[in-house]
Structures are given as C-alpha cells and as structure tokens.
Amino acid sequence: MTPPVSYAGAGVDIEAGDRAVELMKASVRRTTRPGVLGGLGGFAGLFELDLARYPRPVLATSTDGVGTKLVLAQQLDRHDTIGIDLVAMVIDDLVVVGAEPLFMTDYIATGKVVPERIAQIVAGIAEGCVQAGCALVGGETAEHPGVMAPDDYDIAGAGTGVVNADAVLGAERVQAGDVLLALGSSGVHSNGYSLVRQVLATAGLELADTPAELGGRTLGEELLTPTRIYAQDCLRLIADGGVRQVHAFSHITGGGLAGNLERVLPPGLAARVDRATWSPLPIFGLLARAGGIDRPELEAAFNLGVGMVAVVSAGYADTALELLAAGGLTAWRLGEVEPDDAASSRATGRVLMDGSHPAERS
C-alpha cells in the first residue's frame, strides 16, 4: 500500500510558518503609523489616506529586491540588516518624486522556513520602515522545497507613497543654474554585488579578511553595511523649501551617478559633476585595485560614495546643506546644471563628469 502523502512530507512546514509570524509581530508593530488599519493576519493590508493633507493625491509605487548582496548575508549567516537594504531600494525610489512613503509589503521565498531566520529578516525590514517613516502592513513567506536549497532565500518588496499633484518633483522642474547636492552613501549599498563577488573570487579575497583600507573592519562587515535610507532627509528639504527650491532627487542605484542623474534632467540641460569635490569611500578603491576595474566600469557599477543627489535652486543650496548636516548626513556641493545645446536632441539631459578625485592625484 502506498503511504499517504502530506504537505509536511513534501517539505512545507505550516507550523514553522505560523511560528515565524508570531516571532515577527513585535517587529511589525514598531512600524505602525497614522493611517494603518488592522494588523497582521488579514488578506490585505489597509491604509486610510489623509485627504486633509493630500487634497489632490497622486499615489506613487515602487518595487525592488536586494539582488546578490543576499548571497553574502547567507554566507555570513547574518540576516538582520538585509531588510534595511530592501526598504532603502523601494522607499527611496518613491521619495525622489516628492512622495511621502506610507506603507510597504514584503515577500520572502525560501527553501525551508526557519522561523528565527525569517524573524531576523523581517526585523530588518521593520527597522528600515521605522527609518523611512512608513508602515509594514503585510507580507508573505513562501516555502519552496526542491526548488531552492534549504538555506537559500530571496526577498522583494513593494511600497506606496503619496504626493499632491502640484508638488510632484522631477525633470520638468530642473533649471539651468540649479545646484547639485551629493548626499553621502554608507558604502556599496545594494548594487554591483555580482561584480563585487567576481572581484573577491578572482583576487582570492575572503569575507573574513581585514584589509588596511577598512580600518580593522572585515570585508564581510563592510559589504553588509546597510544601505542608507534618505527618505526623511529628502522630506525635510521638501517641507522646508517646497517645490520652488527643491526641484528633483536622483537615487543613485544601478547605473551609477551619471546613469541615474540623467533621468531627472530635461533635454537641453546638462549636469556638470566635479569629481574633485569628494573622495570615494575606501571600499571602492580596494575593489578597483583588487579587480583591475577601470574608472568607467567603476562609475557605472557603483555609487562611489554618493547615494542620492538633490537638485535645488542656487539660492537654497546653503540652507539645504545646513538642514542635511543637522540631520547627521554628510552632504556637499557636487556640481551644477547648465544649458547644453548638444543635449536638446536627446530624450533627457546629459551628465558631464569633470576632473579627478583627490585620491587619484595623490
């Protein structure tokens, strides 16, 4: 007689999933904010929009993952910060249009549900939501035995924000004479990790190594540094200067500084970036030397120390820098926007990278 089959026998542990939900509840409660209705356990998260604050609401939405940075988290068996990266990748794409982040949902797929590991991942997502000022209103954990290895997992998320129709930021507000302000990154953030892993493999570097450039930190610690979340910094500028002074933001992710900055430039304008205004963080020089990466490749793959760019009116630049510094964020004048006849035939403006970094001249 053929023995009966069961879901558990197929590799799906419903009880483990239920325990994971119990373990994550306290983390999710930390993210509650005005507008959230209900709690965990429903089929859908609910949020009541404040129409007094947003009489002409435009909803903004974004979705993303963390990419192959997850591989390093799994190799180091450290899962408490990767969720912060997820929130940063999703929510900071919302704030660039001027939207206040409202809520987020997550999706975790794994070969085997280990409740404590899932709870660590969600605790990181919740911490990111607290930093961003949004609520975590729901999510899903899926067990995929036979498709994913037991210790493998992948995470993704989606976020929603709101902005009044007359306050949407973007290329149409950018003008010649505007100033580019660089908002410093915390490290590699969450882009370029396929290249990072290739460099480690070809150069024979280990995550436990402590290169002199990192000041005693291991490579693993440096590379798992969570992505900086800029949402509250950007919203602070918007609240103070409004759209008359704050014209656009560019989130520096895949494609690097030039590739992302050109997305907020209208035809006929160019952003002139001065490399002499900053020195890239040491990790980027280490990766460049270990992998023999040339400058064009390095600038296309990594943020090089600039995680967000604010495009503001010239008269507001100093005030903006003071506000950012008061929030504990390193920021500086990166360049300016200027007329460019050569860009008029393009769908967007273009970015002109001038000069060299101070370290390249030493």
SEKENU-824161 format. One line per field, with one value per residue: x, y, z negated of N, C-alpha, C in turn; residue in one letter; residue number from 0. Coordinates in steps of 0.001 Angstrom, whole numbers, plus 500000, padded with zeros to 6 digits. Example, Ala and Ser with C-alpha at 12.3 -4.5 7.8 and 13.67 -1.06 7.14 Angstrom:
residues 2
npx = [513190|512850] .
npy = [494310|497750] .
npz = [492200|492920] .
capx = [512300|513670] .
capy = [495500|498940] .
capz = [492200|492860] .
cpx = [513200|512900] .
cpy = [496700|500030] .
cpz = [492200|492130] .
aa = [A|S] .
i = [0|1] .
//
This chain:
residues 362
npx = [500848|500565|502102|500390|500528|501734|501601|503694|505392|506105|507777|506932|506425|503911|503484|505949|505886|503754|504892|506965|505514|504485|506864|507654|505821|506156|508175|506920|504896|506321|506422|504029|501960|500104|497095|497242|495244|493915|495787|498442|497631|495372|493908|494693|496586|495517|495058|494298|493924|494951|493077|492890|495469|496357|494810|494761|495589|498282|499242|502237|504262|506512|508716|511097|514141|516914|518994|522145|523502|522340|523523|525937|525020|523876|526116|527543|525797|524191|521420|520018|520189|519715|517136|516872|518237|516428|514169|515323|515908|513390|511781|513266|513109|510568|510541|511962|510244|508993|507198|505602|506456|504161|503337|504488|504949|506177|507940|509070|510885|511879|513927|513527|511567|512883|512009|513287|515227|513655|512318|514438|515063|512668|512677|514742|513589|511474|512927|514056|511701|510920|513030|512480|509974|507606|504900|504891|502728|502017|502811|504415|505478|507033|507517|509719|510460|512739|513000|514454|517505|517719|518800|518731|517375|515238|514343|511814|510082|507354|506318|504253|503512|502532|501797|500916|499306|500283|502809|504642|507887|510609|512123|510948|510982|513588|516191|518456|521319|520619|521734|523664|523480|525304|524440|525857|526817|526480|528159|528688|526054|523311|523876|525709|526794|527220|529486|531178|531364|532625|535098|536060|536337|538181|540389|541061|540122|538746|535730|536272|538630|540713|541378|543781|542735|540178|540225|540282|537871|536162|535997|533515|531877|532004|530880|528313|527211|524354|522227|521965|519098|517292|514889|513642|515458|515215|512488|512531|513883|512039|509798|510765|511790|510023|508549|509467|512080|513268|513851|514299|515204|517718|518088|520850|521523|521680|523657|524982|526261|526126|524361|521951|521476|521004|518396|516755|517019|516004|515692|518189|519574|522457|524100|526781|529261|531641|534353|536365|535235|534849|536146|536023|534654|536784|536342|535699|538024|539574|538215|538542|541329|541853|540395|541211|539623|538541|538027|535568|534015|533854|532459|530058|529047|528947|528044|530023|530201|528238|524978|522512|521249|520407|518643|518619|517523|519851|519993|519103|520846|522851|521278|519973|522144|522819|520539|520651|523065|522356|520697|522488|523721|526225|526911|527418|528370|528081|528069|526654|523755|523542|523000|522809|523307|523892|522480|519872|518728|518355|516456|516624|518475|522095|524955|527930|531030|533584|537128|539163|539195|540343|542078|543068|544964|546978] .
npy = [498801|502168|504722|507442|510791|514014|517574|518389|516246|516791|518834|521290|523211|524010|524698|525800|528089|529439|529913|531620|533896|534632|535307|537578|539549|541554|543134|544138|545667|547864|549552|550833|553524|556660|556115|553427|550561|547920|544819|542344|539345|539581|539349|541394|544389|547404|550911|554164|557066|560390|562864|565510|566450|565737|566860|566654|563939|562030|558831|557079|554366|551633|548902|546406|544497|543018|541884|540257|540745|539393|536876|537158|537732|535299|533636|534592|534057|536044|537903|540133|542709|542879|543392|546123|547117|546352|547986|550500|550390|550316|552397|554783|555218|556168|558625|560316|561525|563253|562084|561166|558356|555791|553065|549629|546376|542989|540192|536983|534320|531002|528065|526472|527136|528662|529669|531555|532727|533895|535726|537408|538556|539958|541662|543365|544540|545860|547655|549220|550358|551902|553762|554988|556019|554778|552345|548814|546852|544300|541036|538161|534857|532321|528870|526909|524033|521785|523403|525607|525651|524521|526567|528802|531967|534535|537966|540440|543541|545921|549285|552100|555503|558982|562069|565465|566609|568982|569104|567326|566173|566415|566085|568154|570364|571115|573492|575565|576605|575532|573817|570936|568713|566421|563559|561707|558237|555106|553140|550408|550010|548538|547647|546312|543964|541527|542065|542681|540169|538733|540020|539383|536623|536297|537686|536314|537041|536984|536986|537275|538656|541442|544121|546789|549198|549311|549882|548013|546716|543812|542478|541331|542609|545248|545025|544194|546389|548286|549798|553286|555055|557583|558873|560471|562593|563759|564452|566337|568458|569052|569832|572160|573819|573538|573132|575267|575590|573049|570834|568321|564875|562342|558965|557088|554262|551130|551592|553794|557131|558989|557626|557555|560209|561533|560850|562661|564986|567434|567591|569564|570499|570109|568287|569196|567546|567627|565798|566401|567232|565270|562361|559016|556369|554187|551415|551273|551951|549813|547631|548381|548224|545540|544156|545223|547185|549613|553212|554030|551642|551306|553605|553153|550926|551298|553403|555010|556501|558420|558502|559649|562382|565734|568164|571490|574950|577598|579580|578277|576331|576463|576592|574138|572361|572897|571962|569232|568516|568987|566860|564844|563931|563515|565825|567619|570197|569162|569843|571581|572613|573282|575102|573206|572755|570502|568523|568785|567201|564823|562450|562926|565143|565431|564078|565475|564511|565834|566466|564935|562631|563583|561587|560352|562052|562068] .
npz = [500000|500898|499010|497368|498626|497594|496877|495202|495629|498202|497833|496877|494094|492227|489561|488827|490388|489169|486668|487380|488102|485594|484279|485666|485138|483133|484228|486523|485363|484484|486640|486992|487976|488248|490031|490607|490669|488799|488317|488497|490288|491836|495164|496753|496424|494874|495368|494463|496237|495628|496507|495929|495684|498169|500577|503341|504211|505472|506087|505531|506509|505970|506606|505641|505123|503382|504645|505426|503097|501105|501173|499831|497253|496651|496767|494584|492614|491499|490987|490226|491221|493923|494627|494200|496379|498370|497869|498301|501060|502177|500974|501218|503902|504128|502793|504417|506211|504634|502941|499894|498071|497358|496807|496847|498292|498040|499536|499011|500146|499619|499260|497037|494261|491588|488605|486853|488493|490511|488902|488190|490674|491224|489040|489773|492050|490790|489186|491198|492219|490025|490003|492441|492033|492712|492784|492197|493616|494307|495701|497204|496721|498401|498851|500645|501227|502777|504943|504148|502279|498859|497127|498670|499691|500990|501230|501688|502220|502043|502225|501264|501761|501295|502891|503337|506322|507369|506389|507300|507918|510299|513606|515076|513448|513142|513641|515530|513793|511372|508403|507695|505089|503265|501441|499006|499255|497430|498092|500307|500744|502361|504907|507677|506704|507975|509454|507320|506042|508023|508103|505526|505792|507956|507035|504806|502282|498974|497015|494345|494272|493277|494662|494790|495646|494624|491971|489820|489960|491171|494518|494971|493033|493963|496540|495975|494800|494127|496594|496880|495854|497263|497076|494985|494815|497354|497350|495339|496544|498576|497084|495951|498065|500214|503528|504957|504302|504037|506522|507738|507115|507292|507080|506473|507894|509553|512428|511653|510818|513055|514795|513371|512632|515029|515540|514328|515700|517995|521633|523290|521131|519012|516476|514677|513145|510587|509950|508156|505813|503931|502240|503152|501100|499128|499707|502389|503772|502969|504180|506856|507233|506544|508438|510821|512028|514294|514449|515917|515769|513010|512227|513460|512222|509436|506560|505540|503216|503269|502588|503063|504945|504635|506402|506380|506081|506746|504775|502550|501794|499716|497384|497588|497306|494655|493323|493957|492740|490083|489696|489449|491746|494168|496643|499722|502125|505359|508013|510844|512783|516219|519344|522411|525578|527050|525853|526577|528521|527336|525367|522703|520514|520228|518453|517378|516476|514712|514105|511506|508739|505441|504304|506543|507449|505685] .
capx = [500000|501334|501862|499764|501432|501312|502303|504957|506243|506589|508796|506349|506118|502945|503698|507107|505418|502966|505813|507673|504598|504450|508135|507845|504754|506660|508907|505961|504186|507172|506287|502686|501884|498729|496543|497212|494042|494071|497121|498820|496698|494339|494285|495285|496840|494615|495612|493364|494651|494556|492745|493092|496861|496570|493532|494908|496591|498842|499915|503494|504523|507805|509016|512506|514727|518241|519985|523060|524010|521782|524449|526905|524312|523713|527434|527945|524712|523738|520196|519286|520311|519397|515819|517057|518567|515214|513368|516012|515788|511996|511217|513978|512625|509324|510742|512542|509187|508387|506140|505770|506202|503074|503398|505272|504732|507369|507785|510261|510841|512987|513848|512981|511252|513487|511297|514185|515865|512624|512068|515557|514893|511551|513101|515481|512621|510772|513845|514106|510452|510991|513923|511841|508723|506454|504408|504930|501321|501756|503860|504193|506628|506739|508485|509869|511349|513023|513280|515539|518200|517103|519285|518622|516146|515239|513346|511376|509105|506660|505942|503323|503613|501554|502232|499905|499556|501058|504089|505465|509218|511130|512913|510292|511253|515021|516516|519864|521713|520377|522918|523598|523991|525535|524148|526826|526341|527063|529044|528324|524589|522767|524076|527046|527342|527731|530867|531900|531632|533615|536390|536502|536733|539372|541520|541320|539780|537768|534892|536877|539849|540656|542311|544170|541873|538890|540400|540000|536638|536309|535326|532109|531189|531902|529991|526943|526727|523042|522018|521428|517731|517299|513520|513370|516309|514607|511215|512849|514165|510791|508949|511340|511965|508945|508951|510157|513502|513707|513316|514375|516170|518127|518554|521980|521485|522329|523929|525898|525890|525718|523207|520720|521260|520434|516960|515998|517430|515240|516507|518716|520351|523492|524580|528247|529686|533065|534900|537278|534501|534806|536966|535218|534919|537911|535963|535675|539403|540009|537636|539133|542692|541836|539798|541685|538451|538852|537097|534216|533298|533625|531418|528781|528571|528853|527692|531297|530078|527097|523798|521355|521571|519312|518777|517939|517829|521155|519845|518695|521842|523483|520273|519772|523296|522707|519490|521145|524068|521650|520151|523579|524076|527298|526440|528300|528089|528635|528155|525526|523042|523843|522447|523619|522661|524116|521528|518497|518204|518217|515207|516946|519734|523244|525809|529327|531881|534828|538180|539527|539059|541606|542956|543697|546044|547988] .
capy = [500000|503405|505559|508726|511940|515180|518822|518322|515290|517435|519815|522566|523110|525062|525131|526698|529362|530115|530389|532781|535038|535034|535925|538861|540502|542700|543999|544822|546684|549063|550397|551409|554979|557066|555657|551971|549942|546487|544314|541163|538226|539772|539015|542584|545495|548538|552211|555257|558235|561663|563766|566901|566767|565474|567067|566213|562885|561185|557713|556628|552984|551117|547547|546087|543465|543359|541338|539218|541036|538318|535744|537421|537574|533863|533069|535018|533696|537265|538199|541179|544023|542841|544009|547575|547332|546227|549196|551599|550284|550579|553659|555944|555474|556928|559986|561176|562297|564099|561357|560680|556908|555436|551681|548686|544946|542236|538797|536190|532944|530264|526625|525924|528168|528622|530821|532574|533444|534757|536822|538351|539298|540893|542698|544345|545290|546761|548735|550109|551106|552924|554811|555665|556636|554123|551172|547496|546469|542911|540348|536754|533963|531130|527796|526287|522871|521154|524459|526361|524924|524844|527808|529909|532762|535781|538889|541544|544375|546971|550398|553106|556829|559939|563446|566283|566700|570181|569063|566237|566610|565706|566794|569366|571480|571417|574673|575961|577335|574713|573228|569517|568391|564997|563009|560630|556865|554367|552121|549894|549950|547237|547484|545947|542849|540474|542455|542525|538751|538310|540542|538583|535293|536347|538220|535444|537719|536304|537908|537465|539462|542798|544975|548011|550323|549292|550309|546972|546013|542744|542710|540972|543685|546406|544768|544048|547663|548554|550956|554482|555428|559048|559391|561560|563723|564399|565066|567524|569534|569417|570556|573486|574655|573397|572879|576446|575477|571662|570545|566900|563997|561178|557869|556524|552801|550516|552574|554782|558539|559589|556922|557897|561655|561984|560548|563814|566154|567600|567881|570918|570821|569156|568347|569137|566980|567825|564701|566923|567614|564200|561155|557803|555608|553258|550114|551325|551866|548432|546793|548749|547688|544073|543623|545907|547828|550971|554224|553951|550489|551575|554628|552619|549837|551638|554794|555674|557384|559331|557647|560424|563749|566703|569272|572602|576275|578062|580351|577415|575277|576543|576209|572689|571691|573034|571049|567857|568322|568917|565512|563881|563389|564174|566300|568637|570661|568203|570466|572443|572371|574340|574871|572304|572592|569145|567605|569099|566144|563625|562350|563519|565869|564550|564326|565698|564203|566600|566408|563668|562608|563949|560442|559993|562998|561964] .
capz = [500000|500970|497839|497699|498749|496812|497174|494466|496313|499426|497457|496429|492668|491905|488178|488818|490926|488134|485625|487931|487991|484186|483923|486330|484816|482372|485155|487390|484573|484382|487826|487077|488116|488530|491300|490663|490125|488565|488035|489264|490316|492849|496534|497348|495518|495090|495004|494717|496704|495027|497618|495499|496032|499591|501272|504735|504022|506520|505457|506128|506115|506403|506156|505863|504286|502873|505555|504958|501748|500281|501130|498767|495987|496414|496475|493241|491700|490834|491725|489523|491858|495349|494788|494309|497793|499168|497691|498965|502509|502553|500489|501740|505256|504007|502305|505452|506861|503608|502244|498531|498032|496457|496345|497627|498096|498408|499969|498727|500641|499043|499424|495801|493284|490252|488026|486296|489600|491116|487969|488311|491930|491071|488091|490562|492861|489878|488826|492352|492283|488975|490500|493574|491609|493318|492073|492826|493419|494672|496427|497498|496668|499205|498737|501961|501147|504059|505927|503531|501221|497562|496516|499623|499687|501746|500691|502541|501531|502787|501363|501787|501173|501809|503053|504005|507761|507687|505683|507835|508325|511461|514602|515571|512539|513125|514436|515604|512593|510177|507780|507364|503766|503054|500131|498888|499085|496313|498644|501624|500777|502796|506345|508110|505929|508859|509726|506053|505812|509013|507646|504387|506263|508814|506268|503673|501031|498139|496258|493020|494391|492721|495402|494081|496058|493930|490592|488852|490297|492149|495800|494809|492311|494847|497666|495472|494251|494736|497464|496234|496233|497353|497166|494057|495202|498523|496947|494551|497506|499253|496128|495696|499247|501178|504913|505509|504013|504241|507851|508103|506464|508068|506240|507211|507774|510704|513467|511099|510679|514327|515345|512659|512610|516304|515547|513820|516469|519235|522810|523369|519938|518629|515100|514653|511865|510336|509152|507135|504601|502940|502402|502973|499888|499331|500260|503856|504218|502738|505236|508140|507301|506500|509653|512021|512634|514729|513961|516491|515224|511593|512092|513946|511367|508015|506239|505217|502057|503448|502615|503524|505354|504600|507346|505699|506612|506286|503548|501435|501599|498404|496391|497709|496712|493199|492865|494080|491691|488806|489613|489325|493058|494908|497947|500257|503489|506312|509323|511176|514039|517173|520685|523232|526876|527551|525219|526996|529382|526517|524592|521405|520498|520078|517302|517736|515322|514870|513111|510898|507286|504768|504110|507821|507729|504634] .
cpx = [500883|501056|501232|500804|500858|502109|503662|505921|506808|507583|508261|505866|505205|503165|504895|506725|504619|503862|506586|506814|504552|505715|508297|506838|505256|507412|507953|505218|504994|506919|504933|502751|500444|498294|496438|495946|494289|495504|497429|497715|495585|494831|494956|495534|495948|495267|494623|494146|494076|494320|492812|494515|497103|495250|493569|495933|496988|499603|501166|503766|505861|507973|510465|512901|516084|519337|520943|523803|523498|522739|525457|526254|524157|525047|527880|526925|524298|522568|519421|519358|519851|518020|515888|517387|517311|514369|514006|515802|514380|511585|511954|513714|511311|509591|511327|511481|508471|507354|506539|505510|505158|503207|504158|504797|505981|507008|509110|510029|512069|512814|513248|512747|511925|512938|512217|514865|514864|512359|513191|515421|513802|511895|513910|514570|511880|511658|513972|512855|510408|511877|513271|510555|507497|506074|504647|503565|501026|502920|503502|505521|506256|507873|508518|510824|511527|513313|514447|516197|517652|517534|519204|517321|516330|514141|513043|510342|508473|506220|505007|503515|502598|502173|501088|500302|500417|502423|504980|506801|509664|511798|512278|510519|512718|515336|518020|520178|521433|521686|522658|524233|524121|525199|524970|526194|527019|528037|528569|526802|524136|522885|525519|527629|527744|529178|531718|532299|532658|535007|536926|537046|538043|540599|541858|541044|538690|536976|535449|538145|539634|541674|542578|543245|540598|539021|540024|538711|536938|535616|533838|531320|530977|530853|528546|526421|525395|523038|521436|520019|517610|515921|513286|514234|515678|513308|511447|513150|512885|509900|509457|511331|510828|509467|509602|511664|514062|513053|513315|515344|516518|518711|519640|522057|522211|522473|524798|525369|525376|524441|521905|520438|520636|518919|516127|516439|516587|516174|516966|519500|521377|523822|526088|528696|531198|533579|535793|536568|534429|535797|536077|535612|535994|537541|536002|537082|539950|539502|538273|540523|542686|541327|540300|540566|538813|537744|535708|533387|532933|532474|530066|528184|528243|528488|528909|531189|528960|525842|522543|521862|520304|519619|517946|518306|519137|521052|519490|519781|522449|522516|520049|520921|523260|521665|519958|522176|523414|521019|521221|524044|525206|526792|527354|527834|528837|528863|526954|524924|523279|523174|523387|522897|522796|523113|520109|517889|518008|516875|515383|518147|520889|524084|527255|530168|533239|535833|538467|539349|540390|542567|543678|544876|547175|549058] .
cpy = [501248|504273|506884|509839|513102|516398|518829|517367|515838|518545|521142|522401|524271|525586|526073|528065|530144|530666|531611|534035|535540|535787|537313|539928|541734|543667|544802|545917|547969|550037|551086|552934|555356|556645|554152|551454|548455|546113|543125|540115|538368|539362|540187|543610|546669|549829|553291|556522|559511|562688|565233|567348|566641|565618|566667|565082|562189|560072|557329|555217|552531|549698|547220|544909|543937|542802|540375|539596|539977|537139|535932|537274|536105|533201|533399|534634|534895|537824|539386|542544|544041|543440|545521|547931|547292|547492|550372|551570|550620|552011|554871|556179|556247|558394|560890|561974|563202|563398|561010|559179|556578|554028|550810|547274|544206|540827|538084|534772|532224|528777|525942|527059|527835|529848|531927|533382|534371|535959|537857|539197|540357|541989|543774|545181|546300|547930|549727|550955|552197|554078|555640|556373|556024|552890|549917|546866|545023|542320|538890|536016|532670|530125|527031|525101|522233|522140|525314|525469|525369|526181|529001|530671|533975|536654|539973|542350|545373|548039|551357|554405|557747|561333|564213|566525|567895|570205|567917|566803|565830|566635|568101|570570|571928|572547|574873|576840|576579|574088|571759|569303|566881|564639|561734|559264|556235|553306|551693|549897|548595|547021|547099|544724|541648|540772|542306|541072|538215|538790|539701|537227|535342|536833|537355|536088|536948|537331|538172|538306|540849|543681|546274|549173|550417|549556|549283|546218|544879|543144|542400|542053|544896|546190|544548|545321|548014|549816|552122|554749|556945|559678|560590|562788|564491|565108|566314|568708|570008|570241|571973|574363|574600|573223|574085|576321|574081|571148|569059|566194|562884|560155|557125|555022|552202|551498|553711|556201|559134|558945|557266|559392|562137|561734|561712|565108|566266|567819|569339|571355|569725|569363|568188|568734|567124|566715|565204|567247|566496|563094|559940|557052|554547|551928|550130|551281|550467|547516|547093|548141|546162|543475|544235|546608|549251|551928|554136|552800|550728|552558|554132|551591|550273|553100|555629|556680|558391|558486|558314|561788|564585|567811|570420|573923|576765|578796|579530|576419|575304|576137|574706|571929|571772|572083|569597|567558|568206|567548|564435|563284|564191|564546|567421|569047|569763|568834|571335|572052|573559|574055|573988|572049|571174|568162|567788|568006|564828|563619|562918|564424|564891|564978|564415|565516|564859|566257|565002|563768|562954|562783|560046|560899|562895|560941] .
cpz = [500000|499747|498245|497770|497953|497240|496480|495135|497603|499128|496979|494994|492278|490492|488069|489356|489909|487031|486118|487819|486558|483795|484529|485893|484086|483278|486024|486627|484442|485519|487927|487109|488391|489929|491396|489989|489951|488281|488911|489237|491328|494222|497240|496257|495877|494600|495404|495054|496091|496144|497220|495851|497528|500348|502743|504776|505316|505810|506249|505642|506685|505886|506479|504977|503809|503777|504875|503682|500772|500141|500003|497400|495641|496098|495054|492177|490848|491629|491154|490182|493307|495632|494868|495751|498659|499073|498420|500468|502985|502217|501044|503222|505238|503698|503384|506203|505865|502765|500812|498532|496980|495913|497328|497325|498559|498848|499740|499250|500122|499290|498214|494815|491957|489538|487529|487398|490273|490220|488027|489573|491779|490066|488805|491436|491987|489467|489979|492474|491221|489437|491602|493191|492238|492508|492895|492581|493807|495425|496623|497363|497388|499071|500051|501895|502520|505166|505449|502481|499868|496969|497451|499412|500592|501179|501715|501758|502470|501807|502065|501027|501805|501860|503707|505456|508130|507017|506160|508318|509556|512443|515050|514674|512561|514098|514502|514393|511312|509698|507468|505996|503632|501620|499990|498682|497875|496787|500012|501814|501312|504294|506642|507424|506786|509233|508471|505847|506804|508610|506493|504861|507039|508050|505056|502329|500302|497340|494865|493070|493802|493437|494649|494413|495239|492434|489545|489091|491266|493444|495687|494107|493210|495934|497240|494813|494907|495601|496665|496767|496146|497247|496258|494342|496368|498151|496117|495473|498185|498337|495910|496941|500245|502590|505566|505333|504292|505519|508209|507174|507441|507112|507008|506946|508982|511862|512983|511127|511984|514860|514674|512656|513913|516384|515023|514498|517731|520420|522810|522153|519673|517154|515131|513245|511733|509411|508013|505828|503574|503277|502207|501709|500156|499969|501781|504441|504063|503850|506587|508292|507368|507800|510936|512767|513045|514314|514588|515925|513766|511421|512574|512995|509944|507802|505870|504067|502150|503606|503122|503935|505272|505590|506805|506369|506002|504949|502334|501048|500198|497296|496399|497072|495190|492639|492907|492997|490321|488594|489555|490634|493684|496295|498416|501652|504471|507681|509565|512516|514960|518510|521509|524540|527405|526978|525736|527862|528627|525799|523196|521570|520366|518887|517786|516484|515535|513782|512619|509387|506629|504623|505391|508147|506723|504990] .
aa = [M|T|P|P|V|S|Y|A|G|A|G|V|D|I|E|A|G|D|R|A|V|E|L|M|K|A|S|V|R|R|T|T|R|P|G|V|L|G|G|L|G|G|F|A|G|L|F|E|L|D|L|A|R|Y|P|R|P|V|L|A|T|S|T|D|G|V|G|T|K|L|V|L|A|Q|Q|L|D|R|H|D|T|I|G|I|D|L|V|A|M|V|I|D|D|L|V|V|V|G|A|E|P|L|F|M|T|D|Y|I|A|T|G|K|V|V|P|E|R|I|A|Q|I|V|A|G|I|A|E|G|C|V|Q|A|G|C|A|L|V|G|G|E|T|A|E|H|P|G|V|M|A|P|D|D|Y|D|I|A|G|A|G|T|G|V|V|N|A|D|A|V|L|G|A|E|R|V|Q|A|G|D|V|L|L|A|L|G|S|S|G|V|H|S|N|G|Y|S|L|V|R|Q|V|L|A|T|A|G|L|E|L|A|D|T|P|A|E|L|G|G|R|T|L|G|E|E|L|L|T|P|T|R|I|Y|A|Q|D|C|L|R|L|I|A|D|G|G|V|R|Q|V|H|A|F|S|H|I|T|G|G|G|L|A|G|N|L|E|R|V|L|P|P|G|L|A|A|R|V|D|R|A|T|W|S|P|L|P|I|F|G|L|L|A|R|A|G|G|I|D|R|P|E|L|E|A|A|F|N|L|G|V|G|M|V|A|V|V|S|A|G|Y|A|D|T|A|L|E|L|L|A|A|G|G|L|T|A|W|R|L|G|E|V|E|P|D|D|A|A|S|S|R|A|T|G|R|V|L|M|D|G|S|H|P|A|E|R|S] .
i = [0|1|2|3|4|5|6|7|8|9|10|11|12|13|14|15|16|17|18|19|20|21|22|23|24|25|26|27|28|29|30|31|32|33|34|35|36|37|38|39|40|41|42|43|44|45|46|47|48|49|50|51|52|53|54|55|56|57|58|59|60|61|62|63|64|65|66|67|68|69|70|71|72|73|74|75|76|77|78|79|80|81|82|83|84|85|86|87|88|89|90|91|92|93|94|95|96|97|98|99|100|101|102|103|104|105|106|107|108|109|110|111|112|113|114|115|116|117|118|119|120|121|122|123|124|125|126|127|128|129|130|131|132|133|134|135|136|137|138|139|140|141|142|143|144|145|146|147|148|149|150|151|152|153|154|155|156|157|158|159|160|161|162|163|164|165|166|167|168|169|170|171|172|173|174|175|176|177|178|179|180|181|182|183|184|185|186|187|188|189|190|191|192|193|194|195|196|197|198|199|200|201|202|203|204|205|206|207|208|209|210|211|212|213|214|215|216|217|218|219|220|221|222|223|224|225|226|227|228|229|230|231|232|233|234|235|236|237|238|239|240|241|242|243|244|245|246|247|248|249|250|251|252|253|254|255|256|257|258|259|260|261|262|263|264|265|266|267|268|269|270|271|272|273|274|275|276|277|278|279|280|281|282|283|284|285|286|287|288|289|290|291|292|293|294|295|296|297|298|299|300|301|302|303|304|305|306|307|308|309|310|311|312|313|314|315|316|317|318|319|320|321|322|323|324|325|326|327|328|329|330|331|332|333|334|335|336|337|338|339|340|341|342|343|344|345|346|347|348|349|350|351|352|353|354|355|356|357|358|359|360|361] .
//
